Amino acid sequence: MNKQEFIAAYAARRGRDLKDARRDVTAFLDQITQSLVDGERITFKRHFSLHTYERAASTAHPFGGPPVEVPAHVVVKFRPGTGLRAAVQASLHSGRQEAA
């Protein structure tokens, strides 16, 4: 599901028009982005948490190629909550997963 499909599904589920749904979703995503930029941890209990951390510089060894120096950089870590994990597991066991 891409952003436009998500907005359409959100609009349909909440009975909102696409313009309002697009504004809501964009504002939500913008706030998450800004909070992470500001170094804040985001936690939606039972759903997920997000936080940033700095990954140290390292040397990568690509298969079949010469070593490559990877500079230190900041990454975002996603951690699923118990409710999200349980919902996904339940869908896997009920056969609702699409074929890859």
C-alpha positions as CSV (number, residue, x, y, z in Angstrom):
1,M,0.0,0.0,0.0
2,N,1.4,3.4,-1.0
3,K,0.6,6.8,0.5
4,Q,-2.2,7.5,-1.9
5,E,-3.8,4.1,-1.3
6,F,-3.5,4.6,2.4
7,I,-5.2,8.1,2.2
8,A,-8.0,6.6,0.2
9,A,-8.5,3.7,2.7
10,Y,-8.4,6.1,5.6
11,A,-10.9,8.4,3.9
12,A,-13.3,5.5,3.2
13,R,-13.0,4.1,6.8
14,R,-13.5,7.5,8.5
15,G,-16.1,8.8,6.1
16,R,-13.9,11.8,5.1
17,D,-13.3,13.3,1.7
18,L,-9.9,12.8,0.1
19,K,-8.8,16.4,0.7
20,D,-9.3,16.2,4.4
21,A,-7.9,12.7,4.6
22,R,-4.7,13.8,2.7
23,R,-4.3,16.8,5.1
24,D,-4.7,14.6,8.2
25,V,-2.3,11.9,7.0
26,T,0.3,14.5,5.8
27,A,0.1,16.3,9.1
28,F,0.6,13.1,11.0
29,L,3.6,12.1,9.0
30,D,5.1,15.6,9.2
31,Q,4.8,15.5,13.0
32,I,6.5,12.1,13.2
33,T,9.3,13.3,11.0
34,Q,9.8,16.5,13.0
35,S,9.8,14.6,16.3
36,L,12.4,12.3,15.0
37,V,14.5,15.2,13.7
38,D,14.3,16.8,17.1
39,G,15.6,13.5,18.7
40,E,12.4,12.5,20.3
41,R,11.3,8.9,20.7
42,I,7.8,8.1,19.4
43,T,5.7,5.4,21.1
44,F,2.2,4.3,20.3
45,K,1.7,1.6,22.9
46,R,0.7,-1.8,21.5
47,H,1.3,-0.4,18.0
48,F,4.9,0.6,17.4
49,S,7.8,2.8,18.5
50,L,10.3,4.8,16.5
51,H,13.6,6.3,17.5
52,T,16.9,7.5,16.0
53,Y,20.4,6.4,16.8
54,E,23.8,7.1,15.3
55,R,25.4,4.1,13.6
56,A,29.2,4.2,13.8
57,A,31.4,4.3,10.8
58,S,32.3,0.9,9.5
59,T,33.8,-1.0,6.6
60,A,31.4,-3.0,4.4
61,H,32.5,-6.0,2.4
62,P,30.2,-6.2,-0.6
63,F,30.1,-9.7,-2.1
64,G,32.6,-9.9,-4.9
65,G,33.9,-6.3,-4.5
66,P,36.5,-4.4,-2.6
67,P,35.8,-3.1,0.9
68,V,33.8,0.1,1.1
69,E,34.1,2.7,3.9
70,V,30.6,3.6,5.3
71,P,30.6,6.9,7.2
72,A,28.8,7.3,10.5
73,H,25.1,8.2,10.0
74,V,21.8,8.5,11.8
75,V,19.1,5.8,11.2
76,V,15.5,5.4,12.3
77,K,14.6,2.2,14.2
78,F,11.1,0.8,14.0
79,R,9.9,-1.6,16.7
80,P,6.5,-3.2,16.5
81,G,4.3,-3.2,19.6
82,T,2.6,-6.2,21.1
83,G,-0.7,-5.4,19.5
84,L,0.8,-5.1,16.0
85,R,2.8,-8.3,16.3
86,A,-0.3,-10.2,17.5
87,A,-2.5,-8.9,14.7
88,V,0.1,-9.8,12.1
89,Q,0.6,-13.3,13.6
90,A,-3.2,-13.8,13.7
91,S,-3.5,-12.9,10.0
92,L,-0.7,-15.3,9.1
93,H,-2.3,-18.1,10.9
94,S,-5.7,-17.4,9.4
95,G,-4.3,-17.6,5.9
96,R,-4.9,-14.0,5.1
97,Q,-1.3,-13.3,3.9
98,E,-0.9,-12.6,0.2
99,A,1.4,-14.8,-1.8
100,A,4.8,-13.2,-2.3
